[in-house]
Amino acid sequence: MTENTIKNFIELSRDIDDAGNLTVGGDVSDSVSNVRTPRFTVNNGGDLTVSDEGVLRIGSSSTLTTLTLGSVVGGTIICVYNNKSSSITLACGTTVTSMRKGADNNNTHNATLTLGARSLTTITLVGSNVAVVTGTDVS
């Protein structure tokens, strides 16, 4: 360990209480982004494959018609806001083999779902290959 690494560890150790809780007053970041703020992406182009958690906004002038789930892992949560005046198709991808509507109260597995115009959708990977999709206009 370098001297700076040891110094940073000692400073961090002072901020952890006896119960193991860490209190931070500023930003908390990792190699991707601030861990308190979800990644935010805007798509104004064509079809897209998503593989990261975060928030995706489909721009009103976007030519996207199909959003495909890429290599995502269990526990990933993706929020999609379709700001277009038309619906888009959500499709299974390389690792997701089935999507289930969260509000349909049955075990119907879908290869594609439709996300309505101006709708907000949350996609939660509940396993290594199954996604539950909920939202304001999912069919």
MIDOSE-1310 file (N, C-alpha, C; in nm, 2 decimals, decimal comma, always signed):
residues 139
mten	+0,08/-0,12/+0,00/+0,00/+0,00/+0,00/+0,09/+0,12/+0,00; +0,04/+0,22/-0,07/+0,11/+0,35/-0,08/+0,07/+0,43/+0,05; +0,15/+0,53/+0,07/+0,12/+0,62/+0,19/-0,01/+0,69/+0,17; -0,05/+0,73/+0,05/-0,18/+0,80/+0,03/-0,29/+0,70/+0,05
tikn	-0,28/+0,57/+0,01/-0,38/+0,47/+0,03/-0,40/+0,45/+0,18; -0,30/+0,44/+0,25/-0,31/+0,42/+0,40/-0,38/+0,54/+0,46; -0,34/+0,66/+0,42/-0,39/+0,78/+0,47/-0,54/+0,79/+0,44; -0,58/+0,76/+0,32/-0,72/+0,76/+0,28/-0,80/+0,66/+0,36
fiel	-0,74/+0,54/+0,39/-0,81/+0,44/+0,46/-0,83/+0,48/+0,61; -0,73/+0,55/+0,67/-0,75/+0,59/+0,80/-0,85/+0,70/+0,81; -0,85/+0,80/+0,71/-0,95/+0,90/+0,71/-1,09/+0,84/+0,69; -1,11/+0,74/+0,61/-1,24/+0,68/+0,59/-1,28/+0,60/+0,71
srdi	-1,19/+0,54/+0,78/-1,22/+0,46/+0,90/-1,28/+0,55/+1,01; -1,24/+0,68/+1,02/-1,29/+0,77/+1,12/-1,44/+0,80/+1,09; -1,48/+0,79/+0,96/-1,62/+0,82/+0,93/-1,72/+0,71/+0,95; -1,67/+0,59/+0,98/-1,75/+0,47/+1,00/-1,78/+0,45/+1,15
ddag	-1,91/+0,45/+1,19/-1,94/+0,44/+1,33/-1,93/+0,29/+1,37; -1,95/+0,26/+1,50/-1,94/+0,13/+1,55/-2,03/+0,03/+1,49; -2,14/+0,07/+1,44/-2,24/-0,02/+1,37/-2,20/-0,04/+1,22; -2,10/+0,02/+1,17/-2,06/+0,00/+1,04/-2,12/+0,10/+0,94
nltv	-2,19/+0,20/+0,99/-2,25/+0,30/+0,90/-2,15/+0,40/+0,86; -2,16/+0,44/+0,73/-2,07/+0,55/+0,68/-2,16/+0,67/+0,65; -2,12/+0,78/+0,70/-2,20/+0,91/+0,67/-2,11/+0,99/+0,59; -2,16/+1,04/+0,48/-2,09/+1,12/+0,38/-2,16/+1,25/+0,35
ggdv	-2,09/+1,36/+0,35/-2,16/+1,49/+0,33/-2,15/+1,54/+0,19; -2,06/+1,48/+0,11/-2,05/+1,52/-0,03/-2,09/+1,42/-0,13; -2,03/+1,42/-0,25/-2,06/+1,33/-0,35/-1,99/+1,19/-0,32; -2,06/+1,09/-0,36/-2,00/+0,95/-0,35/-2,00/+0,90/-0,50
sdsv	-1,88/+0,87/-0,55/-1,87/+0,83/-0,69/-1,79/+0,70/-0,70; -1,82/+0,63/-0,81/-1,73/+0,52/-0,85/-1,68/+0,54/-0,99; -1,63/+0,44/-1,05/-1,57/+0,46/-1,18/-1,67/+0,49/-1,29; -1,80/+0,48/-1,26/-1,91/+0,51/-1,36/-1,97/+0,64/-1,34
snvr	-2,01/+0,67/-1,22/-2,08/+0,80/-1,20/-2,10/+0,82/-1,05; -2,17/+0,93/-1,02/-2,22/+0,96/-0,88/-2,31/+0,85/-0,84; -2,29/+0,77/-0,73/-2,38/+0,66/-0,70/-2,51/+0,70/-0,64; -2,53/+0,83/-0,61/-2,66/+0,88/-0,57/-2,75/+0,91/-0,68
tprf	-2,70/+0,94/-0,80/-2,78/+0,98/-0,91/-2,77/+0,88/-1,02; -2,89/+0,83/-1,07/-2,88/+0,73/-1,17/-2,83/+0,78/-1,30; -2,76/+0,70/-1,38/-2,71/+0,74/-1,51/-2,83/+0,78/-1,59; -2,81/+0,90/-1,67/-2,92/+0,95/-1,75/-2,87/+0,96/-1,89
tvnn	-2,95/+0,90/-1,98/-2,91/+0,90/-2,13/-3,03/+0,94/-2,21; -3,00/+1,02/-2,31/-3,11/+1,07/-2,40/-3,08/+1,00/-2,54; -3,18/+0,94/-2,60/-3,17/+0,89/-2,73/-3,25/+0,97/-2,83; -3,19/+1,03/-2,93/-3,25/+1,10/-3,03/-3,23/+1,04/-3,17
ggdl	-3,17/+0,92/-3,16/-3,14/+0,85/-3,29/-3,23/+0,73/-3,32; -3,17/+0,62/-3,37/-3,24/+0,51/-3,41/-3,24/+0,40/-3,30; -3,27/+0,28/-3,34/-3,28/+0,16/-3,25/-3,16/+0,15/-3,16; -3,18/+0,09/-3,04/-3,08/+0,10/-2,94/-3,09/-0,03/-2,86
tvsd	-2,97/-0,08/-2,81/-2,96/-0,19/-2,72/-2,91/-0,13/-2,59; -2,98/-0,16/-2,48/-2,94/-0,11/-2,35/-2,89/-0,23/-2,26; -2,78/-0,20/-2,19/-2,72/-0,30/-2,10/-2,69/-0,25/-1,97; -2,72/-0,12/-1,94/-2,68/-0,06/-1,81/-2,81/-0,01/-1,74
egvl	-2,79/-0,01/-1,60/-2,90/+0,05/-1,52/-2,90/+0,20/-1,54; -3,01/+0,26/-1,51/-3,02/+0,40/-1,52/-3,15/+0,45/-1,58; -3,15/+0,57/-1,63/-3,27/+0,63/-1,68/-3,24/+0,66/-1,83; -3,33/+0,62/-1,92/-3,32/+0,65/-2,06/-3,44/+0,73/-2,11
rigs	-3,42/+0,84/-2,17/-3,53/+0,92/-2,23/-3,52/+0,91/-2,38; -3,63/+0,86/-2,44/-3,64/+0,86/-2,58/-3,69/+0,99/-2,63; -3,61/+1,07/-2,70/-3,65/+1,20/-2,74/-3,77/+1,20/-2,84; -3,84/+1,32/-2,84/-3,96/+1,33/-2,92/-3,93/+1,32/-3,06
sstl	-3,81/+1,35/-3,11/-3,78/+1,34/-3,25/-3,70/+1,21/-3,28; -3,68/+1,12/-3,19/-3,61/+1,00/-3,21/-3,67/+0,92/-3,32; -3,59/+0,85/-3,39/-3,64/+0,75/-3,49/-3,65/+0,61/-3,44; -3,62/+0,59/-3,31/-3,62/+0,46/-3,25/-3,75/+0,40/-3,26
ttlt	-3,76/+0,27/-3,30/-3,88/+0,19/-3,30/-3,87/+0,07/-3,21; -3,74/+0,02/-3,19/-3,72/-0,10/-3,11/-3,61/-0,07/-3,01; -3,64/-0,10/-2,88/-3,54/-0,09/-2,78/-3,52/-0,24/-2,73; -3,39/-0,28/-2,74/-3,36/-0,42/-2,71/-3,28/-0,43/-2,58
lgsv	-3,31/-0,53/-2,50/-3,24/-0,55/-2,38/-3,11/-0,63/-2,41; -3,00/-0,57/-2,38/-2,87/-0,64/-2,41/-2,82/-0,73/-2,30; -2,69/-0,74/-2,28/-2,64/-0,82/-2,18/-2,65/-0,76/-2,04; -2,76/-0,78/-1,98/-2,79/-0,72/-1,85/-2,79/-0,83/-1,75
vggt	-2,76/-0,80/-1,62/-2,75/-0,90/-1,52/-2,87/-0,88/-1,42; -2,90/-0,99/-1,34/-3,00/-0,98/-1,24/-2,98/-0,87/-1,15; -3,09/-0,80/-1,11/-3,09/-0,69/-1,02/-3,08/-0,56/-1,09; -3,05/-0,56/-1,22/-3,05/-0,43/-1,30/-3,18/-0,37/-1,31
iicv	-3,19/-0,24/-1,29/-3,32/-0,16/-1,30/-3,29/-0,05/-1,41; -3,38/-0,05/-1,51/-3,37/+0,05/-1,61/-3,51/+0,12/-1,62; -3,51/+0,25/-1,62/-3,63/+0,33/-1,64/-3,63/+0,39/-1,78; -3,74/+0,38/-1,85/-3,74/+0,44/-1,99/-3,86/+0,53/-1,99
ynnk	-3,83/+0,65/-2,04/-3,94/+0,75/-2,07/-3,95/+0,76/-2,22; -4,06/+0,72/-2,28/-4,08/+0,74/-2,42/-4,15/+0,87/-2,45; -4,08/+0,97/-2,49/-4,13/+1,10/-2,51/-4,18/+1,12/-2,65; -4,19/+1,01/-2,73/-4,24/+1,02/-2,87/-4,39/+1,02/-2,87
sssi	-4,45/+1,06/-2,98/-4,59/+1,06/-2,99/-4,64/+0,92/-3,04; -4,55/+0,82/-3,06/-4,59/+0,69/-3,10/-4,52/+0,59/-3,01; -4,58/+0,47/-3,01/-4,52/+0,36/-2,92/-4,39/+0,31/-2,98; -4,32/+0,23/-2,89/-4,20/+0,17/-2,93/-4,21/+0,02/-2,88
tlac	-4,13/-0,07/-2,94/-4,12/-0,21/-2,91/-4,01/-0,23/-2,82; -4,03/-0,30/-2,71/-3,92/-0,35/-2,62/-3,90/-0,50/-2,65; -3,78/-0,54/-2,68/-3,75/-0,67/-2,72/-3,65/-0,74/-2,63; -3,66/-0,87/-2,61/-3,56/-0,95/-2,54/-3,43/-0,94/-2,62
gttv	-3,32/-0,96/-2,55/-3,19/-0,95/-2,62/-3,11/-1,07/-2,60; -2,98/-1,05/-2,58/-2,89/-1,16/-2,57/-2,90/-1,25/-2,45; -2,93/-1,19/-2,33/-2,94/-1,27/-2,21/-3,08/-1,28/-2,16; -3,17/-1,18/-2,19/-3,30/-1,18/-2,14/-3,38/-1,27/-2,24
tsmr	-3,44/-1,37/-2,19/-3,52/-1,46/-2,28/-3,67/-1,45/-2,26; -3,71/-1,37/-2,16/-3,85/-1,36/-2,13/-3,88/-1,23/-2,05; -3,99/-1,16/-2,09/-4,03/-1,04/-2,02/-4,17/-1,07/-1,97; -4,20/-1,03/-1,85/-4,34/-1,04/-1,79/-4,39/-0,91/-1,75
kgad	-4,51/-0,88/-1,78/-4,57/-0,75/-1,74/-4,60/-0,77/-1,59; -4,55/-0,67/-1,52/-4,56/-0,67/-1,37/-4,70/-0,66/-1,32; -4,79/-0,60/-1,40/-4,93/-0,58/-1,35/-5,03/-0,68/-1,40; -4,98/-0,78/-1,48/-5,08/-0,87/-1,54/-5,12/-0,99/-1,45
nnnt	-5,05/-1,01/-1,34/-5,09/-1,10/-1,24/-5,09/-1,25/-1,29; -5,01/-1,28/-1,39/-5,00/-1,42/-1,44/-4,86/-1,44/-1,48; -4,83/-1,56/-1,53/-4,69/-1,59/-1,57/-4,67/-1,59/-1,72; -4,75/-1,50/-1,79/-4,73/-1,49/-1,94/-4,59/-1,44/-1,97
hnat	-4,51/-1,51/-2,05/-4,38/-1,47/-2,08/-4,38/-1,41/-2,23; -4,33/-1,29/-2,25/-4,33/-1,23/-2,37/-4,19/-1,21/-2,43; -4,18/-1,22/-2,56/-4,06/-1,19/-2,63/-4,05/-1,04/-2,66; -4,16/-0,98/-2,68/-4,17/-0,83/-2,71/-4,29/-0,77/-2,63
ltlg	-4,27/-0,65/-2,59/-4,38/-0,57/-2,53/-4,38/-0,44/-2,60; -4,50/-0,37/-2,59/-4,51/-0,23/-2,65/-4,51/-0,13/-2,54; -4,43/-0,03/-2,55/-4,43/+0,08/-2,46/-4,50/+0,20/-2,52; -4,61/+0,25/-2,46/-4,69/+0,35/-2,53/-4,63/+0,48/-2,54
arsl	-4,69/+0,57/-2,62/-4,64/+0,71/-2,63/-4,64/+0,78/-2,50; -4,54/+0,87/-2,48/-4,53/+0,95/-2,36/-4,56/+0,87/-2,23; -4,50/+0,75/-2,23/-4,52/+0,66/-2,11/-4,38/+0,64/-2,04; -4,40/+0,61/-1,91/-4,28/+0,58/-1,83/-4,29/+0,43/-1,79
ttit	-4,17/+0,36/-1,81/-4,17/+0,22/-1,79/-4,05/+0,19/-1,70; -4,06/+0,09/-1,61/-3,95/+0,04/-1,53/-3,93/-0,11/-1,57; -3,80/-0,14/-1,60/-3,77/-0,28/-1,63/-3,67/-0,33/-1,52; -3,71/-0,43/-1,46/-3,64/-0,49/-1,35/-3,60/-0,63/-1,38
lvgs	-3,47/-0,66/-1,38/-3,42/-0,80/-1,41/-3,43/-0,88/-1,28; -3,52/-0,97/-1,27/-3,54/-1,04/-1,15/-3,47/-1,17/-1,14; -3,39/-1,20/-1,25/-3,31/-1,32/-1,26/-3,21/-1,29/-1,37; -3,14/-1,40/-1,40/-3,03/-1,38/-1,50/-3,09/-1,36/-1,64
nvav	-3,22/-1,41/-1,66/-3,28/-1,40/-1,80/-3,42/-1,36/-1,80; -3,48/-1,31/-1,69/-3,62/-1,27/-1,69/-3,63/-1,13/-1,64; -3,71/-1,05/-1,71/-3,74/-0,91/-1,68/-3,88/-0,89/-1,64; -3,91/-0,81/-1,54/-4,05/-0,77/-1,51/-4,06/-0,63/-1,56
vtgt	-4,16/-0,60/-1,64/-4,18/-0,47/-1,70/-4,31/-0,41/-1,64; -4,30/-0,29/-1,58/-4,41/-0,22/-1,53/-4,42/-0,08/-1,59; -4,53/-0,02/-1,59/-4,54/+0,12/-1,64/-4,67/+0,17/-1,67; -4,68/+0,29/-1,72/-4,81/+0,35/-1,75/-4,88/+0,31/-1,87
dvs	-4,81/+0,25/-1,97/-4,88/+0,20/-2,09/-4,79/+0,09/-2,15; -4,79/-0,03/-2,08/-4,72/-0,14/-2,13/-4,82/-0,25/-2,18; -4,80/-0,29/-2,30/-4,89/-0,40/-2,35/-4,82/-0,50/-2,43
